[in-house]
Amino acid sequence: MLPGFSSPNRRAFLADVGMGFTGLALSAMLFRDGVARADAGLSAAGAWSPPDGRTHFTPKAKTVIWIFMVGGTSHMESFDPKPALNQYAGKTIAETPYKDVLDSPYVKKNLREVIEGLHKVHPAIFPLQVGWKKRGESGLEISDWFPHVGDCADDLAILRGMWTTDNNHGAQLQFHTGRHALEGALPTIGSWAHYGLGSLNDNLPQFVVMGTPIADCCGGLGGHGASYLGPQHNGVQLNVDPKNPLPFAAPGTDVYREEQQAEFELLGRLNRLTAVEYPDDAALQARIRSYELAFSMQTAIPDVVNFADETAETQQLYGLDKPVTTPFGQQCLAARRLVERGVRFVQIFHGSNGGAGAWDAHGNLKTGHTALCEQIDKPIGGLLKDLKRRGLLDDTLVVLGTEFGRTPGAQGGNGRDHHPYGFSVVMAGGGIKGGIAHGKTDELGFHAVEGRHYVTDIHATVLHQLGLDARRLEVPGRKRLDIDFGQPVREVLA
């Protein structure tokens, strides 16, 4: 038994079972609201106890929409344009005034290669494959592939000094857990938020995942998993399909709701009898919660992904009127509807293709990025505009990220290789300053040289805006390192 947990109280157990679903729901809600029984989960003074759903300090955000572009989006052709690439196109890095980038200690200092020498420096400079311009009153420089996101420039904070340590696609897992893939799957940022705060509603999952998750090669389900926090903190995958939003979420057409409710009550009683025998079985506790939640979700979930009550103007804002933008637009609109209903953390994957990811532009970068940006630019721009006009952007934090950037040098003539030394992440809403660029890469976009931030600084910023201190989220027996916690990026906090 973990420190801080007391054995189950027989009277409490019998009361909950006797009241069936009512007792279960009531006790869960009371615990979430900090009105738990005096002997339930409490411990001696100074001993560890799990989070109780309350924030550590006043939050600026209630919910998070976390969008991840799978494969490694080029920072230079998105949110960190580098005119010097055009000026010195075709020359080697050594032939430019910036040849010292190859001698930088950052080239090896932070790199942890899975296969040594697999991704080398590509010396021949590859020009920008798209134009760019200053956007909004703030004048943020943003690629012409992102015109709709660019319309929201004055609400964006672009962090241009990001770096990571994996130069292969295990960096996808690393972006979500903060640890190199060689260290295995650990709790993700969504699961930490779920663990620390719990739910704002009783009818929907607290942590929802949309889009195809990252492939097994690059972390798989670990990209939205909770690891040792327990399966109840995993992300729940949701399809944007009112008829089948969750696999096996509804009974067959020949089952009456009353009949199913009786079955759930029986399962609940049986599971609770087992829980007396195995009070520390996390899988059992997760299963009990999943049964309870599944019953209430049967009407709530289909409603979330049914857009019939959305105006034609709103649907067009997200690109639902065009085939190229409809799939991702539906996910972005569903994300807005989810946070509107109190879902704490919504994670959307784009570009997963069963391998490294569609954004992995080793060749034909212009063709590939043109198509991919067209799929997501209008939906993300529409999401930001819709959240803002509804007053939701004030307490909804939107994050747009990818595992690393792309090399300034050409690979194979018309592509760019993996680049962990410098890339960009975009944040908006939830108490984040708008219209700013924090940090920078050098003139070639090679190294993050100012405002340098490892990926867990993004995690710490998200948790801080939710009112959580990352260093107070620990589990006995699970040692966390300083790099796990990160530091909030205070320069972008409003």
Buried (B, 14 or more C-beta within 10 A) or exposed (E): EEEBBEEBBEEBBEBBBEEBBEBBBEBBEEBBEEEBBEEBEBEEEEEEEBBBBEBBEEBBBBBBBBBBBBBBBBBBBBBBBBEBBEEBEEEBBEEBEBEEBEEBEBBEEBBBBBEEEEBEBBBBBBBBBBEBEEBBEBEBBBBBBBBBBBBBBBBBBBBBBBBBBBBBBBBBBBBBBBBBBEBEBBBBBBBBBBBBBBBBBBBBBBBBBBBBBBBEBBBBBBBBBBBEBBBBBBBBBBBBEBEEBBEEBBBEEEEEEEEBEEBBBEBBBEBBEBBEEEBEBBEBBBBBBBBBBBBBBBEBBBBBBBBEEBEEEBBBBBBBEEEEBBBBBBBBBBBBBBBBBBBBBBBBBBBBEEBBBBBBBBBBBBEBBBEBBBBBBBBBBBBBBBBBEEEBBBBBBBBBBBBBBBBBBBBEEBBBBBBBBBBBBBBBBBBBBBBBBBBBBBBBBBBBBEBBBBBBBBBBBBBBBBBBBBBEBEBEEEEBEEBBBBBBBEEBBE
